[in-house]
């Protein structure tokens, strides 16, 4: 009887040690993913204001006003891109957690297509309705010209918004928070250039 109690105690201790080691691994992964996510969010926020800062320092207040006219379009495109970028990784992770690789692949594929189609729709909306949107503000011709010039470039950024949010989110969900963070940094630096 003493030997069985000793074996049972050893087994319980062994299980507790294994649980502590696994918990430490999960905690470490959680904190590295949290840090990667927070840093990526900070970088994304800085990108959103960088154009306004650059325009304010180097071009002038009318350029800042022109950017301000385009900001609602930019924000709408970003928020629609984020809808896919937040939803797809959740569904993907759930499928992976259920050990359903086929469903995870389907979620990835459909979300990728949705991101590409959304980008094209937003691009076409800006191309065909952007001018009317800007003219609805009834602002000075100089500010309108600055807003048109900015929107002319931003339409390509808007085209890529959904996919640029989706891909790092999927890489993050797949467990590579470092690569996801680096891709956000590279995207941010390229935006500044």
C-alpha positions in Angstrom: 0.0 0.0 0.0 2.8 2.4 0.8 4.4 1.8 -2.6 1.1 2.6 -4.4 0.7 5.8 -2.5 4.2 6.8 -3.3 3.7 6.1 -7.0 0.4 8.0 -7.0 2.2 11.0 -5.3 4.9 10.8 -7.9 2.4 10.8 -10.7 0.5 13.7 -9.2 3.7 15.7 -8.8 4.8 14.8 -12.3 1.5 16.0 -13.7 1.7 19.3 -11.7 5.2 19.9 -13.0 4.1 19.3 -16.6 1.1 21.6 -16.0 3.4 24.4 -14.7 5.8 24.0 -17.6 2.9 24.1 -20.1 1.4 27.1 -18.3 4.7 28.9 -18.5 4.9 28.3 -22.2 1.3 29.5 -22.7 1.9 32.6 -20.6 5.2 33.4 -22.4 3.4 33.1 -25.8 0.5 35.2 -24.5 2.8 38.0 -23.4 4.9 38.0 -26.6 1.7 38.1 -28.7 0.3 40.8 -26.5 3.5 42.9 -26.9 3.5 42.3 -30.7 -0.1 43.3 -31.0 0.3 46.4 -28.9 3.4 47.5 -30.8 1.7 46.9 -34.1 -1.3 49.0 -33.0 1.0 51.9 -32.0 2.8 51.7 -35.3 -0.6 51.7 -37.2 -1.8 54.7 -35.2 1.4 56.6 -36.1 0.9 55.8 -39.8 -2.5 57.3 -39.7 -1.2 60.7 -38.5 2.1 60.8 -40.3 0.7 62.3 -43.5 -0.9 65.1 -41.6 2.3 65.8 -39.7 4.4 65.8 -42.8 2.0 68.0 -44.7 1.8 70.5 -41.8 5.5 70.9 -41.5 6.5 71.0 -45.2 3.5 72.1 -47.2 1.1 74.2 -45.1 -2.2 74.4 -43.5 -4.2 74.1 -46.7 -2.6 70.7 -47.3 -3.6 69.6 -43.8 -7.1 70.7 -44.6 -7.0 68.7 -47.9 -5.9 65.6 -46.0 -8.6 66.2 -43.5 -11.2 66.0 -46.4 -9.8 62.6 -47.4 -9.6 61.2 -43.9 -13.2 60.0 -43.7 -12.6 57.9 -46.9 -9.4 56.6 -45.5 -11.0 55.8 -42.1 -13.9 54.0 -43.7 -11.6 51.9 -45.8 -9.4 51.1 -42.8 -12.4 50.1 -40.7 -13.8 47.8 -43.4 -10.4 46.2 -43.8 -10.1 45.7 -40.1 -13.5 43.9 -40.0 -12.0 41.1 -42.1 -8.6 41.4 -40.4 -10.2 40.8 -37.0 -12.8 38.2 -37.9 -10.7 35.9 -40.1 -8.0 35.2 -37.6 -10.6 34.4 -34.9 -12.4 31.9 -37.2 -9.0 30.5 -38.4 -7.8 30.0 -34.8 -11.0 28.3 -33.8 -10.7 25.9 -36.7 -7.1 25.2 -35.8 -8.1 24.6 -32.2 -10.7 22.2 -33.4 -8.0 20.4 -35.4 -9.9 21.1 -38.5 -7.2 22.1 -41.0 -9.6 21.9 -44.0 -11.9 24.5 -42.4 -9.0 26.7 -41.4 -7.7 26.6 -45.0 -11.3 27.5 -46.3 -11.5 30.4 -43.8 -8.1 31.7 -45.0 -9.0 31.4 -48.7 -12.4 33.0 -48.4 -11.0 35.8 -46.3 -8.2 36.4 -48.7 -10.7 36.7 -51.6 -12.9 38.9 -49.5 -10.0 41.2 -48.8 -9.0 41.5 -52.4 -12.6 42.1 -53.6 -13.2 44.7 -50.8 -10.0 46.5 -51.9 -11.2 46.6 -55.5 -14.7 47.8 -54.5 -13.2 50.6 -52.4 -10.8 51.6 -55.1 -13.6 51.8 -57.7 -15.7 53.8 -55.3 -12.9 56.3 -54.8 -12.2 56.5 -58.5 -15.8 57.1 -59.5 -17.3 58.9 -56.5 -14.3 60.5 -54.9 -14.5 63.7 -56.9 -18.2 64.2 -56.1 -17.4 63.5 -52.4 -14.7 66.2 -52.3 -16.8 68.7 -54.1 -19.6 68.3 -51.6 -17.5 70.1 -49.1 -17.7 73.4 -51.0 -14.2 74.5 -50.0 -11.7 76.7 -51.8 -10.2 75.6 -55.1 -6.7 75.4 -53.6 -7.8 73.1 -50.8 -9.8 71.1 -53.2 -6.8 70.7 -55.5 -4.7 69.5 -52.5 -7.4 67.0 -51.5 -7.6 65.7 -55.1 -3.9 65.2 -55.3 -3.8 63.4 -52.0 -6.8 61.2 -52.9 -5.2 60.4 -56.3 -2.4 58.6 -54.3 -4.5 57.4 -51.5 -6.8 55.4 -53.8 -4.0 52.9 -54.3 -3.4 52.7 -50.5 -7.1 52.1 -50.1 -7.0 49.4 -52.7 -4.4 47.6 -50.6 -5.8 48.4 -47.1 -7.9 45.2 -46.7 -5.1 42.8 -47.7 -2.5 44.8 -45.7 -4.6 44.4 -42.5 -5.6 40.8 -43.3 -2.2 39.2 -43.9 -0.4 40.3 -40.7 -3.5 39.3 -38.7 -3.4 35.9 -40.2 0.4 35.5 -39.6 -0.3 36.7 -36.0 -3.1 34.1 -35.6 -0.8 31.4 -36.9 1.5 32.2 -34.0 4.3 34.3 -35.5 3.8 37.6 -33.8 7.4 38.7 -34.6 6.9 38.4 -38.4 3.5 40.1 -38.1 5.0 43.0 -36.2 7.9 43.3 -38.6 5.5 43.4 -41.6 3.6 46.2 -39.9 6.8 48.1 -39.3 7.9 47.7 -43.0 4.4 48.8 -44.2 4.6 51.9 -41.9 8.1 52.9 -43.0 7.1 52.5 -46.6 4.1 54.7 -46.0 6.4 57.4 -44.6 8.6 57.3 -47.6 
